[in-house]
């Protein structure tokens, strides 16, 4: 955080200095307004003015260091607004892929008025804790449609577990919620073997399951999700899409509930 602040404020100060130097360079007689100067002394005067400007900027910032924080806050606010607008464009263009992908599991009310989409990894510790948020939200809000989007980014085990998960979803979509809760909410690391064990306990035929795991459409779905996440600047899990907003991190039930209410109000 300190490093980001330093880089941001350093850039702002550099920009301010460049603006001041540019003004001086364009007005080589500024130090002696109204006095004609020979052409040969213009360069020397500009150098003198540059030194003076450096001193003025340094003294001002030393006396008013809070300006650096104000500049940083303004920069962050501008970047967040630009990102928000960019996200709205992506969500609008990829609406069906985000909210209605055939490969995504759905819990809560499948016909709910408001949809929240979670990008998750079965081996994400934050996702494991956030599963309680999903359960509480879907229990308390009968109009909530909760979409689960597989986003395995934490290594081969996660990828293999998600392949089993998606294959099971193709076979028994009505039991996907149970599978998801058991694998994500279980103890230990999610692996292919652990995922298959849960799938079989929920009535999947092993031979059929393993055949479904070879379905090329599963990897195609992963590729589309990775591309979508890249466009939405999603690099970690859990991340959510609620209405026209992208929400990063396990922020808790209360924050998500506020986002859901905001999305309802926008309908």
RAFENTA-V588748 format. One record per pair of residues at least 24 apart in sequence whose ideal C-beta (glycine too) atoms are under 10 Angstrom apart, sorted by sequence separation. I is the first residue (numbers start at 0). J is the second residue. If there is no record, write none. Layout:
BEGIN
i j
I J
I J
END
This chain:
BEGIN
i j
23 47
24 48
126 150
174 198
177 201
242 266
20 45
23 48
24 49
115 140
164 189
177 202
178 203
22 48
23 49
90 116
107 133
111 137
163 189
175 201
106 133
107 134
113 140
123 150
126 153
163 190
167 194
171 198
174 201
20 48
23 51
106 134
112 140
115 143
116 144
117 145
118 146
119 147
121 149
123 151
147 175
160 188
161 189
163 191
166 194
167 195
170 198
174 202
19 48
20 49
23 52
107 136
108 137
111 140
112 141
113 142
114 143
115 144
116 145
117 146
118 147
119 148
120 149
121 150
122 151
123 152
124 153
147 176
160 189
162 191
163 192
166 195
174 203
19 49
22 52
106 136
107 137
111 141
112 142
113 143
114 144
115 145
116 146
117 147
118 148
119 149
120 150
121 151
122 152
123 153
149 179
159 189
160 190
161 191
163 193
164 194
167 197
168 198
171 201
106 137
107 138
111 142
112 143
113 144
114 145
115 146
116 147
117 148
118 149
119 150
120 151
122 153
145 176
157 188
159 190
160 191
163 194
167 198
170 201
171 202
19 51
20 52
108 140
110 142
111 143
112 144
113 145
114 146
116 148
118 150
119 151
120 152
121 153
122 154
147 179
156 188
157 189
159 191
160 192
162 194
163 195
166 198
167 199
170 202
171 203
16 49
19 52
20 53
107 140
108 141
111 144
117 150
119 152
120 153
156 189
157 190
158 191
159 192
160 193
161 194
163 196
164 197
170 203
18 52
19 53
107 141
108 142
110 144
111 145
118 152
120 154
122 156
123 157
154 188
156 190
159 193
160 194
163 197
164 198
167 201
170 204
107 142
108 143
109 144
111 146
121 156
122 157
153 188
155 190
156 191
159 194
160 195
163 198
167 202
16 52
19 55
20 56
107 143
108 144
109 145
120 156
121 157
122 158
147 183
153 189
155 191
156 192
159 195
167 203
15 52
16 53
19 56
106 143
107 144
108 145
109 146
120 157
121 158
156 193
160 197
166 203
170 207
171 208
106 144
107 145
119 157
120 158
121 159
122 160
151 189
156 194
169 207
170 208
105 144
106 145
107 146
121 160
122 161
137 176
169 208
16 56
105 145
106 146
120 160
121 161
163 203
170 210
15 56
16 57
104 145
105 146
106 147
120 161
166 207
167 208
170 211
104 146
105 147
119 161
121 163
134 176
166 208
169 211
103 146
104 147
121 164
133 176
166 209
168 211
169 212
12 56
15 59
103 147
104 148
166 210
167 211
12 57
15 60
103 148
104 149
163 208
166 211
167 212
169 214
98 144
100 146
102 148
103 149
133 179
134 180
163 209
165 211
166 212
99 146
102 149
133 180
165 212
166 213
169 216
12 60
98 146
100 148
163 211
164 212
166 214
169 217
97 146
100 149
130 179
162 211
163 212
165 214
168 217
98 148
130 180
133 183
134 184
162 212
15 66
97 148
133 184
162 213
165 216
166 217
8 60
96 148
162 214
165 217
130 183
131 184
159 212
164 217
165 218
12 66
129 183
130 184
163 217
11 66
12 67
15 70
127 182
162 217
165 220
8 64
11 67
14 70
127 183
128 184
161 217
162 218
165 221
126 183
127 184
8 66
9 67
11 69
12 70
121 179
126 184
127 185
8 67
11 70
127 186
161 220
162 221
7 67
8 68
10 70
11 71
104 164
119 179
122 182
123 183
158 218
161 221
7 68
8 69
10 71
104 165
121 182
122 183
5 67
8 70
11 73
102 164
103 165
121 183
127 189
4 67
7 70
8 71
11 74
102 165
104 167
105 168
109 172
120 183
158 221
161 224
4 68
7 71
10 74
104 168
119 183
121 185
6 71
7 72
103 168
122 187
5 71
7 73
8 74
102 168
122 188
123 189
4 71
7 74
101 168
102 169
105 172
121 188
122 189
3 71
4 72
7 75
101 169
104 172
121 189
122 190
149 217
106 175
107 176
120 189
121 190
104 174
105 175
106 176
151 221
4 75
7 78
101 172
104 175
105 176
106 177
149 220
150 221
3 75
103 175
104 176
121 193
148 220
149 221
152 224
106 179
121 194
151 224
152 225
104 178
106 180
150 224
151 225
104 179
149 224
150 225
148 224
152 228
150 227
150 228
148 227
157 236
148 228
152 233
152 234
153 235
150 233
152 235
153 236
152 236
148 233
150 235
151 236
150 236
150 237
148 236
150 238
148 237
148 238
148 239
148 240
146 239
145 239
146 240
133 237
132 237
118 224
129 236
130 237
132 239
129 237
118 227
126 235
128 237
118 228
125 235
126 236
127 237
129 239
125 236
126 237
123 235
124 236
125 237
126 238
143 255
118 231
123 236
139 252
143 256
102 216
122 236
123 237
145 259
101 216
102 217
118 233
120 235
121 236
120 236
136 252
140 256
143 259
102 219
103 220
118 235
119 236
120 237
132 249
135 252
139 256
142 259
102 220
118 236
119 237
132 250
134 252
101 220
102 221
117 236
118 237
119 238
129 248
130 249
132 251
133 252
136 255
140 259
143 262
100 220
117 237
118 238
119 239
129 249
131 251
132 252
135 255
136 256
140 260
143 263
102 223
103 224
117 238
118 239
128 249
129 250
131 252
132 253
135 256
142 263
102 224
116 238
117 239
118 240
127 249
129 251
132 254
133 255
100 223
116 239
117 240
125 248
126 249
128 251
129 252
132 255
136 259
140 263
96 220
100 224
115 239
116 240
117 241
125 249
132 256
115 240
116 241
124 249
114 240
115 241
123 249
129 255
96 223
97 224
100 227
114 241
115 242
118 245
96 224
113 241
114 242
113 242
116 245
117 246
118 247
93 223
96 226
97 227
116 246
96 227
115 246
93 226
93 227
97 231
90 227
93 230
89 227
92 230
93 231
117 255
89 229
90 230
115 255
89 230
90 231
115 256
88 230
89 231
98 240
89 232
97 240
115 258
86 230
115 259
85 230
86 231
113 258
114 259
85 231
86 232
94 240
113 259
85 232
86 233
93 240
113 260
115 262
97 245
111 259
113 261
114 262
82 231
94 243
113 262
82 232
90 240
112 262
113 263
89 240
112 263
113 264
90 242
91 243
113 265
90 243
113 266
86 240
89 243
90 244
112 266
87 242
88 243
90 245
87 243
89 245
86 243
87 244
86 244
87 245
86 245
83 243
85 245
83 244
83 245
82 245
END
